Amino acid sequence: MPRREVETDSLEPDETYRVAFIERDGTDGAAAERDDTASHADDGPQPPVEPGEMRYVEIEDLGKQGDGIARVERGYVIIVPDTEVGERVKVEVTEVKSNFAVGEVIDEDV
């Protein structure tokens, strides 16, 4: 579990979380071939979120256009419009790109 998630109280009791185990010394290739969901090794790390996923996040910064910026695993950015720095909100991920995602606020009172 990332230390940052524990320290910021991003974890909620009775919630389900996805955890990825990433090998640091490379792979032998056999594991990727056995896993039907594995993509090509040259694609690099995949985004840690999926469209439709719900997340509790804390807005840490504001982007150039005033949208809230939250960071999750590996520093991956979720852009959350209409939020302010310091807000903790529940978002639904609506769009996922390789280096950022966009989330829509579902609940502001978390």
Secondary structure, DSSP 8 states (H G I E B T S, - for coil): --HHHHHTT---TT---------SS---SHHHHH-TT---GGG----S--TT-EEEEE--EE-TTS-EEEE-GGG-EEEETT--TT-EEEEEEEEE-SSEEEEEEEES--
